Amino acid sequence: MEGDSTTSRRKFLGTAAGATGVALAAAAWKPAQAAAAIPDQGPRQPSPISGRSFVSGSFSLAIEGTNVGVLKSVDGGGATADVITETVGEDRYAYKHLGSVKYEEFSMQLGFGMNKAVYDWIAASWTRSFTRKNGAVVAADFKLDVKSERRFTNALVTETGIPACDGSSKEAGYLSLSFAPEQTQDVKASGTLSVGKQQKLWLASNFKLEIDGLDCTKVNKIDAFTVKQSVVTSEIGPGRDYEREPAKIEFPNLAITFAEVSAQSWVDWHKSFVIQGNNGSGQEKQGRLLFFSANLQEQLLEIKFFGLGIFKLDAEAGEPNATAPARMTAELYCERMEFKYMPSVIT
């Protein structure tokens, strides 16, 4: 194996010059250009290896040899092993040794300006069209000088986190992505990090929910939710490595908050579906959640919902003498979801 396998998390930064394995820009970026291309960089973080300072967000993701974009944050990918304790012998000492090597999942946050290949990978996992990917996470300092690279092989998507939607929020939102590699490897790297075009910002307030037969015009909040894909591992070969295989996929429930003045269609559905027991597949609903760019001129993401069923409807506890409108929260199960990233200008 080329390079040294890592044994701890977060240690992306600190290796010397060498091969990169991803497309990097030929010319160095000025700090001002870098700041414009990477929103909300956050505080500098000291490198655990070199002692230098690095900017959170100075990481890019490569998939199949292509640099697909800059990440908001990233963690994981380290190599670990279980410590196995043997039964105490006659000398009363417990004997210990290591089991097979394991590679931690990568966890990252990303915006809506990545290469479409990332979102296609997510979309395929939601439809059980599992695709293994090879790639790398490249880390750079605040000058965008590349310092290290952590390569991964045969990775499967394990979690996709959709951020909370809140009509009163002014904060930017990011998708979260986790994937499980069969193997990782730290290698030397050099060059300049290519940050590409500026990321498309999505504000948590820029969303629209549609559900068949329901009044969604007064929906002001949808809780964050995560689609989970479990994987199973099996030890293979004399190299103590693990092979990963996809198992079941789990689509979460939805929690939706809306103004009480728009509640009648929700109340009617809850009464029929829950109380009266008219809850067969024919009474389930379909819907979709749309995300829009910060200027509301571009549709960024569509999440389709299939087999929606309401199972809880409650009025929110209000504050005494509150001036805010009364609200209700509905909880829905969802049998299946589809992820579709296809930015388009709104006409």
N, C-alpha and C positions, 0 to 999 in steps of 0.2 A: 504494500500500500504506500503510495506516494504521500509525503508529508507526515505530520504527527496527528493522531486522533486526540481530540480534546477530552478532558476528564472533568470539566466544570462548565457551568452556564455563564453566559454573558461575556466570555473572553474571546471576542471577535478581534479585538484590536491589539496590535503589537508585533506582528510578524514582519519580517524584513522583505526586501524587494524580491520579485519572482514572477511566475506566470499568473495571469488573471482569470482566463476562461470565460470572460464576458466582454461585450463590446463597450469600450470606454472612449471618452472624448479625447481627441488628439491634443487639444489646447486646454490649459488650465482655466477654470472659472474664477472670476474675481469674487471676493466675499459678498459684495452687494448683489451680484447675479445669483449667487447661491441662495441668499436669503429670499430673493423674489421667487425662486423656483421651489423652495421647500417651505411651506407655510408652517407657522407655529413650531419653530425648532426647539424651543424650550431651553433649559439651562445646560451649560456644559457639564459633562460628566468625566471624572478622572478615569483613565484607563487602568485596569487592575494589573496590567503587565508593564507598560512603558512609563506610566506616571504622567503622560501628557493628557491634555484636556480634549475632549471630543464633544461634538454637538449631537444630541439625541435627534434622530431623523436622518443622519448622514449614512444611511444604509440603502442599498439597492438590492433588488431581487432579480436573478437570472433564471430563466426556464429554458431548458434545451438549447443553451448557448446564446440566448437572446436576452439582453438587458430589458426587463419589462417595466421598470419604474422604481421610483424612490419610495421607501417605506416611512411611515410615521414612527414606528417603533418595531423592535424585533427582539426575540429572546428564544433560547433553547437550542437544540441540536447537539448537546453535549453527549459524550460517551460515558456510560456508567456501568457498574456491575453490582449485583447483589453480593453481600457478604454472607457466606454460608458457615454456620457454626456446627461442628461435629459433636456427637455425644461425648460427654466427658469420659476420659479413659481412666485407667488405674492410677495415673499420676495426678488426677483431679484437675488437669488443665483442659480447657475447652480449645479445640483446634479449629482454626478458621481458614477459609480460602474463598476465592472469588468464583462466582458462577459465570454464566455466559454474558458477554458484553451486550449492552442495550443502548439504543440511541434515543435521546429525548425528542419529543415533538418540538417543532418550531411553532411559535406563537407570534403573530404580528398584527399590526394595524396598518391599513392602507386606505388611500383615498379613491377618488373616482376618475383619476387621470392616468391610470396604469394601462399597459398594453392589454388589448382585449383577450389575449391568451390566458391571463389570470382569471378573468371573469368566466371565460368559457370552461376553465378547469373546475371552478365552483359549480357552474350550471350543470356540468356533466355529472358531478357527484350527487346532486339533488335528484337526478333522474336515474340513479344507479348505473350510469354508464361510466364505471370507474376507470380512471386513467392514471397510471403511474407516471410521475415526472422526475426527471433529473434536473439539477440546477445548482445554484449557489446563492449565498447571501454575502455580499461584499460590503465591507466597512471602511469608512474614510474618516479623516479628522476634519476639523472645522474649516480647513482650507480645501477640502474635497480631495486631498491626497489619499489614495487607497493604501490601507495598512494591512488588511487581512481578508481572507476569503474562506468561508466554510461551505464546502460542497456537500450535496446530498444526492442520494440515488433512490429510485423506486419509491418516491413519496406518494402517499395517499392523503387526500383531504379528510380531516376528521371533524372539524367544527367550522361553521361559518356563523359569525355573530352579526346580527342586524341591529344597529343602534336604536335607541329610543327616539320616538318622534314626539315633539312637544311644540305646540303652536306658539307658546310664549318664550321659547328659547332663542337665544342669539348665538349659541355655540355651534361650532363646526362638528360634524359627525364623521366617524370613520368606521368602515367595515373591519371586523376582526377575522382572522383566518388562522387556523391551525392545521398542520399536516404532519404525518408520521413517516419519516424516512426509514428505509431498511439499513442504511449506513450513512455516516457523515465522515468528513475528513477535512482537517484544517491544513491549508497550504499557504505558502508565501505569495504575496501579491504586491503589485505596484501599479502606477499609472494615476489617472485622474478620474474621479467618479463622474459619470455622465448623468446629470439630473434631468435632462430632456426638457420637455415643455412643462409649464406651470400646472400644478395639480388643479383639477376642478373641485371647488369647494362645495360641500353640501351642508346646509344649515339644518339643524334638527327641526326647524319649523316649516321647511319646504317639502311638504308631503301631501298626498291626497289618497284617501281610502274610498274604495267602492265595493259594496257587497250587494248582491242581487236582492231587491225588494226591501232594503233597509235605508233609512235616512242617515247618510254619513256626512251631511253638510256641516254638522256642528261637532264633529269629532275633533278634539283638541290634543289627544295624547294616545299613543300606542306604546306600551312597554317594550323594552328591548327583548329580543328573543334569539335563540341559537338553534340552528339545525346541527344535529350530531350524527356522525357516521362512525360507528364502532369498528375496530379492526381486531383481528385475532393474530397471534404470533405463534410461530413454531420454529424450534431450533433446527438449523440445517448445517450439515457438513462439519468437518473438523475445525473450522475457523471460529466456532462459537458465535456465529452470527444468527440473526433471526430473520425469518421470512414473514412478511405481513400480508394478510388477506382481508378484504372488506367483509364486514358482517352486516348487521341490520342498520337501517337509517331511521332516525327518530325526528319527527317534526313536532315542534312545541305547540302549546296552547297560546292563544293571543289574549291580551288584556287591553280593552279598548274603552277609553273614557270620552264622554260626549255630554253636551248640554241637555238637561232634563226636558227642555221645551221641544227637543227633537226625538223624544224617547218612545213615542207611541208605537212605531213599527217594531222596535226592539221588544217592547213590552208584549205586543201581540205574538211575536215569534216565540218568546220565552214561555208564555202561557200555553201555547199550542204544543211546543216541542218538549218542554220539561214537565209541566203540570198535567196536561191532557195526554201526554205520551205519544203524540204524533211525531215521532222522531226517526222514522225510517230514512233510507238513503234518498228517497224522493223529496223529503223535507229539508235535507241539508242544502247549503248554499255555496256559491262560488263568489270569489271576489279578487281584488287586486290592490296592491299598495304601490304608489308611484312616488319616486323621488325626483326633485327638480334642482337645477343649478341655483347658485346663490342669487343670480339676477332673474330667476324664474323664466328664463328664455330657452332653456334646454331641459328635456327629459333625460335623466341619467340612468334610472334603474326601474324595472318593473318586477314585482314579486307577485305571482299568481297563487291564489289559494283555492284548493279543491276539497270538497267534503267538509265544509264548515258546519259545526253544530254548537248551539248555545247551551251552556250548562249552568250558568250563574249570572244573575243580574242584581246589582245592589246600588242603592243611592250612596253617594259619598258623604261622609260625615262632614258637615259644614261648621264653620266657626260662628259663634253668636254674633248677631248684627253684621254679618258679612255682606259686602256689596257684590261679591262675585256671584255669577249665576250658579244655580244648583246643578250638580252634575251626577251622572250615573256611570257605573263601570260594568261592562259586560265581559264575560270570559267565554271564549270559544275554543273548542278543539278543532284541529285541522288534520285531515288525513294525508294530504300531500301538498307540496309547494313546488313552484318552479321559479328559477332565478334567471332573469333576462336583462343583460346589460347591453343596451343599444342606444347610445346618446343620439338624440334627434332634436332639431330646432322646433320649437312650438310655433305653430302658425295659427 
